[in-house]
Structure formats: structure tokens, C-alpha cells
């Protein structure tokens, strides 16, 4: 059985979009979050990088927010940033659920607008935009579909009658249902008791929704598509594979999230937070909360000291990183924790460390990722973390040096720019080869000007200069030498 799954792994790994036998890159940016472009790793590896804590983005201390706030959505909207989340002070009174919003000019400092739309606890001075249907897991997005009606510039899916209802808005504040019945239902799709995310895919030319499914008692992920946000396809099961050069370290995950081994517990993917990466929208990134039911770390006294709700002192959770391309049914999954609970006891309780849906740029060389801490506690808050731009995963070369070689591809452009980082003693060099792997005259490793330093957009040059116009449109391979260095992304530009 295991050998059959590994064979399927190899078949899927090699079933990438090609044109005439090679990958057609055009001028799009490629991140090394998976094996899409990589043929061999020789002395190098794909290395997962973790975001670094920066600041508390939002303390969840308003009377209508509280211990059980959750299901955050964050995205950039022109010159400002928007945040949406559930407010829920008491999990035993779910009729008190509301949907809240916050705004920011930089993605770092957040403010709650005083909207006056709903009376909560005797006052309209609050940031509530919705109550009733949808509020349990309201998940909005900015609709980038061409010619979208202005009254539907913002769309969302949210819970209603056991399924998901469709909502639209002209301003992101005032929302209306787009249909009087749920558009995704348990009968055809899955269970919707967590955050279920959707977006317009410019790559696929349709709306896509990623949502929860229970398979053999384990939380996993499925997806559906739609041309109009109302009529949705049947659910498509999704599975997971591990990156190249890790197949001997991990068994491949089965569709329900389990592994073919009785020695390890199943890992639930509680949420998924799948969305297009803003610098390479053909790549969808995801930050599922990895939920480990009944893995209790804190004893009764330790849990009591955190102030956690009595029903939430057990279980453990962290966040993992995955990526998926277009209409693929396979996530590439790194098994290591993307962010860990750390030494703070307040992060070793049930359902904490849940990532928000959304990664946004917050500087020339950094992007921000957000996740909640201290769930079900009076100190509950949303944490902002930073990561290098494109910096989820890198091709890493050790001090002793190593190589990465790509599959054959074609490109459009005159220059090659790379996002790379090296130590003071490190370096990187790039060789372009023909389809058979022979160095192209003038673009060999010996011709490449060694690359030192650390840059998001470094131009690659050879002795004859950086110009690649004579190779544009031809089939080539690329071989990269890395010594104590990391390569995060690449792009051919005019």
C-alpha cells in the first residue's frame, strides 16, 4: 500500500504544466515553495523559514470581542489595509456573535472604525458590520474579477443554515446576501463550522473556495469552483505531498490527513487560509492550523494560571505552511511547524495559534503574517509577524556548497533577477544550459559574475553582461551554485 502511494507521489510530482515538453515560465515570478521548477538538488535542500514576532496588531479587549474572537481575514485594498474577524465574548452564547472590522494605513498599526451600524450592549459606538447570518465565520475578499459590478466589489462567504451564504458589498462595510439560500451545502460539499475561504482566481478564471471536510473523523480540506459565486461545483478532495528530497524522511499524507503508520497520531488541518500570493498569484499559499486533539501540555494548575476557559485547557495547535498551484488537487506540505507555540503557556491551549487569511506587504523587504495567541483567555490578541518578501521557503546551500538544477523551461525577458541571501563568506552563481544540460556559451558557471550580499531583486550577470534577449523563447535549463546562501524566488524581466 505504501509503495502504491509513493508511486502516485512520483506521478503527480512530474505532472506539471508544460508546453512542447518544457515549462513555459513567461515573465512570471516563481517561488521555490515546491518542486514545480526543480529537477535535482545536489547538496542543497528546500528549507522552510518561520515568521518572526513583531508586535500585537490588535488586543481583543472590547466587550463584543473577547475570549473567542477568531477567523481573521486581512488584505490590502489600495492605500489601506482591511481586517475582518468574529467577535464572541462567550462561547456558550453563540447568538452574541458579530463580525467586526479594523483598518490600517500600514498593516502594522490598526484602528477600529466607529461605524454606528448595530447596537451592541446598549451602544452603537463599535466596529460591528454584521450580526446574524454569516457572523460565525464571515470571510471577505476584494473581488478582482474584470468588470465585477460595483455593488459586489467585495464578496464573502459566511455560515447560514448549516451551509455557506454568499454576500456582496460596495464598500466592505455594508453587506447584503446575494442569494436567499446557502450556495454551498453540507449535502454536496462539506462541514462549514470553521473559516472557509474564497477568492477570484485570475489563473483559473473562476471563483475558488477552500473549506473544511471531516474524513474518517479527521479535519481536512476540500475545494469547489464557481463562475458566478452562486452556482458551485461539487467538492473536490485534496491531498498532500512532501517536497523533493524529503520522500525518505516522511510518508506521504493520505487524503484524510493521516499517514500510513500506526505509530503517529493524525494531524487535523483545522482551517486552511488558502489564497493567492500577492507577488505570484498563480501560486496559492496556505497556513492551516495543525490541531492535535487531546494532546494536553498544561496541567490543571498551569492552565488555571493562564485564565483559559475551563473547556479549552487541553489540546495543542500550531501553524504549518502549504502551497498549491491552480486547479491542482495536491498541496505541497512542509511537515515542520511554520510557527510554534513557544515557551508561553498561554499558547499551549486549544485552538490558539490560528493564522489569519492573508499575507500583506509592510515594507520594501518584508511582508506580514498574523495569527492569534492566548485563545479563550482574557489576554487574547492578534500577533503580527514578519517574513522576508517571498521568504516562505528557499533553496539552501550549505557552507560546503551545493547545486540546484531546474527542469527545461522557456522564458520571456531580457534579464534574470533573483531574491537571494548569502553570508559574508557565501556566494551564488548561475549557469544557463541547453535542454540536454550542456552549458550555453557565454552563460556557463565560469562566466557568471559571483553574487554576494542580500537582495530582493538582484540582477544576474555574466562576463558579457546581464542581457538574455538572444535566449528569450528558447528552451533552457538553469543550474545554480549556492554556498552558505539561500535562493527564494526568480523572474525574467524586460
N, C-alpha and C positions, 0 to 999 in steps of 0.2 A: 504493500500500500504506500509506504513512504517513498519507495523508488518511483512509483507512478506519479506521485505529487511532484517529485523533483524533476521528472521528465517534463511534466506540464510547465513547471517553472522555466525550464530552458526554452521551451517552445514559445511561451509568452514573452520571455526576455528578448527574443530575436524577432518578434512580430512588431517592428516599428514602422512608421510611415516612411516609405521610400519612393523615389522617382527614378526609374531606369536602373534600379539596383543600388542606388545610393540615397542618403538622406538629403533632402532639399532644405537647407537652412535659410536661404534667402539672406535677409539682413536682420533677422530677429535675434534677440538676446537669448543665449542658452545658459542655464544654471546647471551645475553638476550635482543636482539633488537626486539623481538616479543614473541608470546606465544607458540612457537613451543614445548618447553620442559615444560612449566609451566601448572600445573593443577589448583592450587589455590594460591591466595595472601590473607593472613590474617594479616591485619595491616601493610602490605608493599605495595609498588606500583612500577610500571615501571616509571623511571624518565629519561627524556631527558636531556642531558648535551650539552652545547654550546661551540664551539671552542673559544679560546682566541686570540685576535690580537697579532701578534709577530713583523712583520716588513714588509716593502714594498719589495716584491720579485722582481718586475720589474716595473720601471716607463715607461710608454708607450709614450715616447717623441721623437722617431725617425721620420723623415719626412714621411716614408712609413707606420708608425703605426698609431698614432693619436687618435682622439676622439672616433672612432668607432671600435677599436680593440675588439676582443671577441672570444668566443668559444674556450677556452683554454683546452688543454689536457696535463696532466703531468703523467709520470710513471717512475719507477726505471728500469734501464737497466744495470744489472751488478753492477759495482762500480761507476756508474754515473746516473744522472737523466736527462730526456729529457722533453722539453716543446715545444708545438706547439700552434700557435694561428693565428687568422686572423689579418692582417694589413689593415686598411681602414681609411684614413685621412678625407675623405669627403663622407658622405652617399649619396649625390646627384650624385656622380660619381663612381658607383659601379664597373666600369671597371678598377678602380685603386686597386681593392682588390688583396692582395697577402697572401701567407701563410709563416709565419716566424717560426724560431726555436731558442731556447736558451738551454744552458746546465749548469749543476751544479755538483759539486763533493759531496755536502752535502744536497741538497734540500733547502738550506737556501739562499746561495749567487749564483746568476745567471749571466751568461755572454752570450752575443750574439756572435756566431762564425762569422768570416768574410769569407763568402763562395765564393763570386765572381761568382755565377751561373746566376744571372739575373741583367740587367742594370735597375736601378730604379732612376729616377730623375738625369740621366746623370752619375751615378756611379755604379760600381759593388761591392763596399765596403759595403756590407749589409748581413743580415742573412736570406734572402728570399730563400725558397726552391721550391716554386711553384707559378705560376700565370696562369690565365685562368681557365679551368675546375677544379672543386674541391675546389677552394680557398674560397668560401663563408663560408663553414662550414667543412673544412677538419678535420677529427677526426681519428688520427692514434692509433694503439696499437701494442704491442710486441706480435707476434703470438707464443703461447706456445704449439701449436698442435704438437704432436710427428711426427718426420720426415718431418716437413714442409720444402719445398725447400728453399735453402739459399737465393735465389733471392726474396723470399717472407717472409723473417724473420719478416718484418714489413708490416702491412696491414693498409688500411684506406678506409673509405667511404667519398665521397665528392660530392657536387652538380654538376649535369650535365643534361641539357635539362629537367629540372623540376623534375628529379629523383635523384638517388644516383649512382655514378660510383664507381667501385672497383679499388683500387690502390695497388701496391706492391713495396717493396724496399728491397735491401740487406743491406743497411747501415743506413736507416732512413733519409737520405739526398736527394738521387737521386730517384725519384719516376716515375713509369710507370703505365699506365692503364692496367688492367688485362682483360678487355673486352671492345669492341668498342661501347657498348650501356649501358645505365643505367641498373643496376642489381636489383634495387628496383624502382618501378614506382608509380606515383600518382593513376593510374587506379586500382592497386592491393593493395596498401599499405597505403599511407597517404600523408601528406604535409611535405616537407623537407626543409622549409625555416628557420630552426634553427639547432642547433647541434644535430646530430643523431649518437649515439654511438654503437660500436660493439666490440666483443671480442670472443676469443675461450673459450668455457666453458668446463673445464675438468669434471665437474659434469654431464653435459648433453651430452658431446661427440659431440658437433656441434658448429658452429658459431651462435651467437645470436646478433640481432640488436634491439635496443630500439629507437623509433623515434616518431616524432610529428604526431598527428591527430587532426583535428578540428571535434568536435562532438557537434551539436546544437550551433555552434558558440563559443564553449569553447575549449581552447587548452588542450589536454590530451595526453596520451601515449599509444602506441601500440608496438607490437614486432613481429619479424619474425625470422626464423631459416634457416640454410643452412649447408650442408655437405661440400661444396667446395668453399664457398664465392661468387659464381656466380649465382647459382640457389637457389632462396629463396622461402620459404613457403608463403602462403597468410598471411595477417595481422591478428594478434590475439588481440582482445580488452583486456584492462587491467582495473581493478577496484581497489578500495582502502577500507581498513577496519582500524578501530582504535584498539589499544591494549586492552588486557584483563583489566577489572575493569574500563574502560572508556566508556563502551557502554551506561551508563546512562547519561554521560556528553555530548556526541556528537552523532549526527545522522550519520549513515554510508554514505560514499560518493557513489554516483552513478557513472556508467562508464564514463560519460562525465565530471566528476569533480564537478558537482553541488551537492547540498544537498536537501532533500525533505522538504524544508521550503522556504516560500516566503520572510522571514524576513532578509535573509543574501544574499550577492552577491556571484556569482560564483567565484571560485578561479582558474585562469588559471595556469596550470603547463607548463611554457614556454619552459623549457628544462627538461632533466631528469638525465643525468650524471650517469646512472646505470653502475656498474662494479663490478667484484668480489672483496671482501675484501681480502687483501693480506695475512692475517693470518688465514682466514677461507673462502677459495674460493667457497665453496658451498653456502655461503650467499652473495647475491648481495646487495650492498648498493647504495643509490641514493640521490642526493641533488638537486631536482628540484628548479628552480627559481619560486617562487609563485608570479604571476603577477596580479596586481589589476588595470585593465584599468580605467582611468578617476578618480582614487582616488587621487586627487591633494592636496598635503600638502603645497607646497610653493606658495606664492602669486607671482605676476609678479615681484615685486622688489627683493624678496628673490631669485627667480630663476635667475634673471639677475645678482645678485651678485656672483653666482656660476660660471658664464660664460658658462652655459649649452646652447647647440644648441636650437634655438627657438622652434623646434618641439618636444623637449624632456623634457620640464619643468613640464609636468603633469605625471600622473600615479604614482604608487608606487610598490615596489617589495622587497621581502626578500628571504631567503632560508629556505627550510624545509628538514626534514630527513625522508627517507623511506627505507624499505628493502624488498627484495623478494627472495624466495628460488626456485632454479632450474627452472622447467617449470611451476611454479605456475602462475595463471592469476590474483593473488591478491597481491598488495603491502600492507604491513603494514605501516600505515602512522600516525605519530605524528602530531597533528594539530598545536602545538605551533611552533613559529619561531625557526629554528636551529641557524640562525644568523640574527640579526635585523639591520635595517639601522642605528640606534643610533642617537645621537644628531647632527651629522654633516649634514648640509643642502644638501651638495653635494651628499648624498646617498639617498635623497628623490626625485629622478628624475626617468624618465622612463628607464627601462631595466638595472638598475645598481644592484649591489649585486648578480651577476650571478656567481655561483660556477664553478670552473674548473672540468673537468672529471679527477678524480684520487686522491687517498689518499696514501701518502708515509711515510715510517718510517724516522724520522730525529733525533732519539736519542733512548736510551735504554728504556725509559719510555714514549716517546711521538711520535706522528705522526702529519703530517702537511696536512692541507686542505687550498685551495687557492680560493679566489673569487675576482672579480673586484669591484672597487669603482670609483665613480665620472665619470660614463659613460657619453659620449657626452660632456665632459668638458676638458679643456686644462690640468687639473691635473689628468687625467685618469691614473689609475695604478692597478696593481695586488697585492693584500694583501695576506701575508702568515699568517695563524692562526694555533695554536697548540691545540691538544686534547690528553688526556691520551690514551695510547695504549689500544685498544678495548673499548674506553670510550664513545661511542655514547650514550648508554642507560645503566642504571643499575637497578637492583632490590634494592630499597632503603628501609631501615628500620629506623623508627624514633627513637628518644631517648627513648620512651616508649617501644620500641621493637616490633617485628612482625615476621611472618613466611612466607616462600615460600615453596610450596610442588610441586614436579615435577610429571609428568606422569610416568608410568612404562617405564623403558628402560634397555637395555643391554649395556655393555661396554667392551672394551679390554684394559687391562693395569694393572699395579701393584700399582699405586699411583694416587691420585687426587690432581691436582693443580688448584688454583683459583686466579683470578685477583680481588682483593678486596681492599677497603679503609675504615678505621674507624677513628673516632675522638679519642682523648686521653681517653675519657670516654666510647667509643664504643667498640663493640666486635662482633664476628661472631662464630657460632658453626654449625656443620653439622651432621646430622643423616642419616644413610642408613637404609632403610626399605625393607621388602619383598613386593611382588606385592599387597598384601591386606593392606599394610600400617602399619604393625607391626614392631617395631624396631628389627634389627638384633643384636643378642647377640655380644657384644664387639664393636658395632658401633652405639650405642644409643647416644642421645644428652648428657646424663650424662657422657658417656665415652669419648666424644670429648674434646680434649685439646682446651680451648678457644683461639681464634685467635684475636690478637691485631695488630695494625700498619697499614701499607700501602705497598702493594707489587703487582707486575705484575704476579709473579709466586710463590705463596705461597703454600707449601705442607700441606695438611690436615692430622692431626694425631689424633689417639685415644689413650687410655691408653695403648693399646697393640702395638702401633706404627702406621706407615702410610701404611703398607702393605695391599693390597687389592687383592692379587693374588687368594685367595680362592673364591672370589666373581666374578672374571672376567668371562664373558659369561653368568652369571645368570641374571634373571630379578629382578630389584630392583627399588625402588623409593628413592628420596632424599628429606629430609626436612632441610631447612636452617633457623636458627635463626639469625636475624640482629638487632642490637641495635646501632643507630646512625652510620650506616655503609652502604656501597654500594658494591654490587657484580656485576661485569661486564662480566666475562666470566669464563669458566671452561673447563678442559680437563683431561682425564685419560691418563697417560703416562706409558711406560715400567719402 
